[in-house]
Amino acid sequence: MDTVTTIEEVREAVRGWRREGLSVGLVTTMGYLHEGHESLILRAAAENDRVVVTDFLNPTQFGANEDLSTYPRDFDRDRDLCENAGAALFFYPEVSEMYDADACTYVDMDALTNELCGLTRPTHFRGVCTVVAKFFNIVCPDRAYFGQKDAQQLAVIKRMARDMKYGIEVIGCPIIREEDGLAKSSRNTYLSAEERAAALCLSRAIFVGKDMVEAGERDAKAVLDAMTQIIEAEPLAKIDYVKMVNFDTIEQIDTLSGNVLCAIAVYVGKTRLIDNFIVEGIE
Ligand code: PAF
């Protein structure tokens, strides 16, 4: 695996692969990789001849009072994980490589981003779309892999790729969980031992909600009430949102039908955690 820091080095590597007729997969990350990222790289390596992993802590997707300055970093561990999972190129750019000092062009959308995380993080998805669009333009992959853990982000990027005619297949991959159910996240490292135990209220709520839907419940309020009760029973947890939306439009729904995303965001202490389940093709 080669490690590179400039856009030109990525373009040159991809040009070489294309000349040989090889397919290219892309996994974008903000570093501090865990088994969730590893599962994306393994899948990308299984489905493509070459895989590019980007490791870039993207400043434009963080709000003023968010955790950009304290976000965990571990370059050596990240690079080893990528190499062992089968990546061919590890792209680790500086902020100045990705954003010109006077950059004034962004990628944004009118729909899908005004709900869920977009409500509490109003500039977040503009930052995500902008940086992912840049990576799409730099790498020009055949396929790009994103975790379902960030389900709204997955829906947003699928829509951006469709609307902007990238011709890139955006593939969603399942949530990877700790043995006790907590969804893997780089932000789990912020949790104290007591908060780590309290954080299990998220996955408990998700499992109960999913069971209800799979057993045939179609009333969103009934499912959300049951989930809310579980989270509210945990003194260290404070709900940001517990919502049921259409997965394609990210609009709230009262009755479950079609592709449904049930998403939650909960503060455990100061750490904001998210989790979700998706049920597709409900009649
Ligand atoms: O999911 C993430 O880690 C980030 O939002 C992404 C897609 C790498 C863009 O910075």
Residues whose N, C-alpha, C, O or C-beta is under 5 A from the ligand:
A	BS01	PAF	T28 T29 M30 F56 N58 V128 V131
